[in-house]
Amino acid sequence: MPHYLREWIFPAILFLIGLFIPIDETGFGGPGVYIAKFFIGIGCALVGMFFQTIFSYVIVSAIRGRMGFLKGEKRHLSVILMLAAEVVKADGKIDDREIKVIKERLSKDFKEERVEGYMKEFQLYLDIDESLSEMCKIVHNDFNESAKAHLMYLLIHLATADGLLSDSELEIIRKIAKYSRIKSATYFHVFKTFEFKREQNFRQKSQQQSGQRKTRPSVTELRKAYELIGVAENATMDEIKKAYRKLAKIHHPDKVSHLGEEHQNIAKEKFQIIVDAYDTIKEKRGV
């Protein structure tokens, strides 16, 4: 059942209970009794929604915060593995590095024997075709925003495991984001993070091969750094600092400290890339 329907079950029950609460009918004429009962039912429903909200955001978040991303979405792990399989198959070949990404992520949340079982399940999904729209419908209905963001991060990480992002892989990721109704800002920022990281890794690898201690960022890497921070290349340093601080407030690891170690580790990884992009711009400007 979609989460937006489940959220109304408890308030609806309390509303019905409110309709049957006995009241002193003295002073009520005709339909006045039913109107009074209706408002009592509305009041009960509002109280129910209030306590349900507290339960959802405090108790449930605390419980799920002790779990990793995949373990927290254990009910829907099959859907995650199916989507991952669609990304792996998108370019027409199955790369061992992509399989390794899936296994490493599973290993962070499950014991070895269970990881092997899930990997066998993943291998099965590589051989069959599933309805992408139906899988994404489950993501849209049952995944919260945090889980959607981590799912997008996992899929893009998976697609770029071989160092390349083919048009077919990009297209399947775009479809997943669209069908799952993942916010465009979430999709684009995660994507820009990987683009900058790829350019940075390329420079570092070239630097190691040439034996040089340090090389300057390439034109492409610098451009990706500006895009990740979210400013134009001719922006003032004050504008850049303002944009960076805004991103830091949103993506700082402390923002997800309540979600558990796995969420925090991913947040640290993403935040460090943002810091690197900011440092790249400062280095170019001699700040």
C-alpha positions, 0 to 999 in steps of 0.5 A: 500500500502506498505510504500516502494511503497508510498515513490516513488509516489511523486518522480515519479510524479516529474520525469514525470513532469520534462520530460515535462518541456520545454527546449531550444532545440538549440544545442541538436541533435536527442536524445540529447533532450530526454537525457536532459529531462531525467536528468531534470526529475531525478533532480526533483525526487531527489529534491522531495525525499529530501523534502519528507525525511524532511517531513517524519522525522521531521513533521510526527515524531513530529505529531506521537510523541504526540501519544502513541504507539498504538494510533500512529499505530491506523490504524493497531490496529486490527493487533496488537490485532490479534497478541496479541490474537495469543500469548494469545491462544498459550499455550491453555488457556486464562489467566486473567493476560494476558487480564489485560496487554492488557487492561492496555496498551490500557488504556494508549492511549484511553478513557475508552469507546473506551478501552471497544470497543477494548477489545470486538474486542480483545475477538472476535480475541480469538475465530477465527484463522487468518493468522499469515503470513498475519498479520506480512506482514502488520507489516513489510510493515507499522511499523517503527523500533520503533513501531516494538520494542514496539510491541515485548516488548508488546507481550513478556510482555503479554506472561510472564504475568502469570510468565511463558513462554511456548514453544508454546508462545515462538514459536509464538513470534519467528514466529512473529519476523521472519515473521515481519522481526524484527531485531534479535538484537531487539528480543534477547535484549528485550527477555533477558531483560524479562529473567533478570527481571523475575529472579530479581522478583523471588529473590525479592518475595522470599526475602519478603516471608522470611522476609530478608532485602536483598539477594544475586543474584542467579547464574541464575540471575547473568548469565542473567545479563551478557547476558543482558549487552552482555559480558561473565562472565569472562569479565574484569570490563573495558569490562563490563563498555564499554558494559554497556555504549554502551547499555546506549547510545542506550536505554537511555530514552532521545533517544526517548524523541521526540517520546512522553510520552508513548515511553519514559515511556517504554524506562525508564522501559527497561533502568532501567532493564539494570541499575539493571543488571549492578548493579547486576554484580558490586555488585557480584564483589564488585565494 
